[in-house]
């Protein structure tokens, strides 16, 4: 498998449990939450799907052969802005790995869009507080 194929697979996987808009080759459009996907065929399962007429379905399954476009409707997480914020608290101790979706702080605390995922102790607690404040301000 090539690097490009792996990257595409990870991008598709990142859409799981996220709001999407799907356009089909038949001219239909569905908006809902992507809850299942076959990466080989692009067959999809969308939860709480709404079509262009306003009709809703708890689940809709689309054959990949009719999927023309999948668009993410969620604002992407701004990992770079979070790294900048952390840099103010931990000068020269923040490494951003944007392509991999995480930040290393002090070479021992790993942070993703979900919060601290690796590390413990006072440094990890401080990183988590900065993250919590960042998330609160982002939602305001």
Buried (B, 14 or more C-beta within 10 A) or exposed (E): EEEEEEEEEEEBEEBEEEBBBBBBEEEBBBBBBBBEBEEEEBBBBBBBBBBEEEEEBEEBEBEEEBBEEBEBEEEEBEBEEBBEBBBEEBEEBBEBEEEEEBBBBBEBBBBBBEEBEEBEEEBBEBBBEBBEEBBEEEEE
